[in-house]
Amino acid sequence: MGKKKLPQPNTSSTADIAFLLLIFFLLTTTMDTDTGITRRLPPPVDEDVEQKVEERNTLVVLVSYDNRIMCEGREIELWELKDIAKEFIENPNNSAKLPKKVPVTIDFFGEVEVTKPHVISLQNDRATKYWRYMDVQNELIAAYNELRDELSLRTFGKTYAELDEPHQKAVAAYYPQKISEAEPKTY
Amino acid sequence: MSKFKKSKNDGVPELNMSSLSDIVFMFLFFFMSVTTMKEVDLKVVVDVPHATELTKLEKKSLVTYIYIGQPNQHNRARMGSETRIQLNDRFAEVDEIQDYIAQEKGSMKEEDQPFMTVSLKIDKETQMGIVNDVKQALRKAYALKINYSSKRRDNSELTR
């Protein structure tokens, strides 16, 4: 008894089917990846517990109901904010008015003095517009990112984004991001 | 004696088409993997603000969305023009957010839950009052990783 040979299926239409699916996915694809400013909220705490922070260690940034920015008791423009924040975070001349520097041991750096206890307090009114708030957030994060980039370039010869993870962690520990978003107040 | 025999058939050879489908399948899988189907019908108008210091949101499965803005044309007659919150396919109030987050968290794998990110798609003309209420609700729900959705902007645009 001879074996019956199975007929070879005709595969010429697989390409057509695949094309059809391909066109469907081409049309439904939205390439844009979601981007945004990532932040971490503080965990919930009891309302009446208020952390005491020394005055020299805080930078208060106020955004008023009519979208004006107040910083350290005077009105400023948005473009000024980044430099103010950078100077505050870094405290380059060890000024007594800017945040206190404390010795910290960080990998790759050894023992260094950083302004660890600093806090940037971002306050806003309930009527502040969201875009203004985001402008301010953006500038503050830009200040941190620039400082980290400068430090990375100075010590490792690469930008912060190009470093590998342990180095990134070390640089991030040098300039820890501390933006506190307090509850809104009505003035 | 020659090693290279001249073939008798001098015509143009037929192209072998069998690898075509492989190539097309490759494209297909590429698009399948990058495709994100639109998750919800937007009922509010959301025009997100622009920013420079952006991070990309990876792993779509870990992301939960909250939309805040004014109701769009279709829903304006019913809902008015007051700023509203949209969760999934419906309008919601601030106090529903905690339940919503808990529900979304529950539908995730347990090992993924700590990495849950909430993407806030908020219209730029929104007042901060409602945003703050949402933030407080998220804190209470222990959804601490948030992402203020925003579009890229060139640095030069800042000096308006």
Boltz contact constraints between the chains, C-beta under 6 A:
constraints:
  - contact:
      token1: [A, 14]
      token2: [B, 21]
      max_distance: 6.0
  - contact:
      token1: [A, 15]
      token2: [B, 20]
      max_distance: 6.0
  - contact:
      token1: [A, 15]
      token2: [B, 21]
      max_distance: 6.0
  - contact:
      token1: [A, 15]
      token2: [B, 24]
      max_distance: 6.0
  - contact:
      token1: [A, 18]
      token2: [B, 21]
      max_distance: 6.0
  - contact:
      token1: [A, 18]
      token2: [B, 24]
      max_distance: 6.0
  - contact:
      token1: [A, 18]
      token2: [B, 25]
      max_distance: 6.0
  - contact:
      token1: [A, 18]
      token2: [B, 28]
      max_distance: 6.0
  - contact:
      token1: [A, 19]
      token2: [B, 24]
      max_distance: 6.0
  - contact:
      token1: [A, 21]
      token2: [B, 28]
      max_distance: 6.0
  - contact:
      token1: [A, 22]
      token2: [B, 24]
      max_distance: 6.0
  - contact:
      token1: [A, 22]
      token2: [B, 27]
      max_distance: 6.0
  - contact:
      token1: [A, 22]
      token2: [B, 28]
      max_distance: 6.0
  - contact:
      token1: [A, 25]
      token2: [B, 31]
      max_distance: 6.0
  - contact:
      token1: [A, 25]
      token2: [B, 32]
      max_distance: 6.0
  - contact:
      token1: [A, 25]
      token2: [B, 35]
      max_distance: 6.0
  - contact:
      token1: [A, 26]
      token2: [B, 31]
      max_distance: 6.0
  - contact:
      token1: [A, 28]
      token2: [B, 35]
      max_distance: 6.0
  - contact:
      token1: [A, 29]
      token2: [B, 31]
      max_distance: 6.0
  - contact:
      token1: [A, 29]
      token2: [B, 35]
      max_distance: 6.0
  - contact:
      token1: [A, 30]
      token2: [B, 36]
      max_distance: 6.0
  - contact:
      token1: [A, 33]
      token2: [B, 56]
      max_distance: 6.0
  - contact:
      token1: [A, 34]
      token2: [B, 57]
      max_distance: 6.0
  - contact:
      token1: [A, 35]
      token2: [B, 54]
      max_distance: 6.0
  - contact:
      token1: [A, 35]
      token2: [B, 56]
      max_distance: 6.0
  - contact:
      token1: [A, 36]
      token2: [B, 147]
      max_distance: 6.0
  - contact:
      token1: [A, 36]
      token2: [B, 148]
      max_distance: 6.0
  - contact:
      token1: [A, 36]
      token2: [B, 149]
      max_distance: 6.0
  - contact:
      token1: [A, 36]
      token2: [B, 150]
      max_distance: 6.0
  - contact:
      token1: [A, 37]
      token2: [B, 51]
      max_distance: 6.0
  - contact:
      token1: [A, 37]
      token2: [B, 148]
      max_distance: 6.0
  - contact:
      token1: [A, 38]
      token2: [B, 55]
      max_distance: 6.0
  - contact:
      token1: [A, 38]
      token2: [B, 147]
      max_distance: 6.0
  - contact:
      token1: [A, 39]
      token2: [B, 146]
      max_distance: 6.0
  - contact:
      token1: [A, 40]
      token2: [B, 144]
      max_distance: 6.0
  - contact:
      token1: [A, 41]
      token2: [B, 139]
      max_distance: 6.0
  - contact:
      token1: [A, 41]
      token2: [B, 144]
      max_distance: 6.0
  - contact:
      token1: [A, 44]
      token2: [B, 139]
      max_distance: 6.0
  - contact:
      token1: [A, 44]
      token2: [B, 140]
      max_distance: 6.0
  - contact:
      token1: [A, 79]
      token2: [B, 159]
      max_distance: 6.0
  - contact:
      token1: [A, 124]
      token2: [B, 128]
      max_distance: 6.0
  - contact:
      token1: [A, 126]
      token2: [B, 129]
      max_distance: 6.0
  - contact:
      token1: [A, 127]
      token2: [B, 127]
      max_distance: 6.0
  - contact:
      token1: [A, 128]
      token2: [B, 128]
      max_distance: 6.0
  - contact:
      token1: [A, 130]
      token2: [B, 122]
      max_distance: 6.0
  - contact:
      token1: [A, 130]
      token2: [B, 124]
      max_distance: 6.0
  - contact:
      token1: [A, 130]
      token2: [B, 126]
      max_distance: 6.0
  - contact:
      token1: [A, 130]
      token2: [B, 131]
      max_distance: 6.0
  - contact:
      token1: [A, 131]
      token2: [B, 49]
      max_distance: 6.0
  - contact:
      token1: [A, 131]
      token2: [B, 124]
      max_distance: 6.0
  - contact:
      token1: [A, 133]
      token2: [B, 128]
      max_distance: 6.0
  - contact:
      token1: [A, 134]
      token2: [B, 49]
      max_distance: 6.0
  - contact:
      token1: [A, 134]
      token2: [B, 51]
      max_distance: 6.0
  - contact:
      token1: [A, 138]
      token2: [B, 51]
      max_distance: 6.0
  - contact:
      token1: [A, 138]
      token2: [B, 53]
      max_distance: 6.0
  - contact:
      token1: [A, 141]
      token2: [B, 53]
      max_distance: 6.0
  - contact:
      token1: [A, 142]
      token2: [B, 53]
      max_distance: 6.0
  - contact:
      token1: [A, 145]
      token2: [B, 53]
      max_distance: 6.0
  - contact:
      token1: [A, 184]
      token2: [B, 132]
      max_distance: 6.0
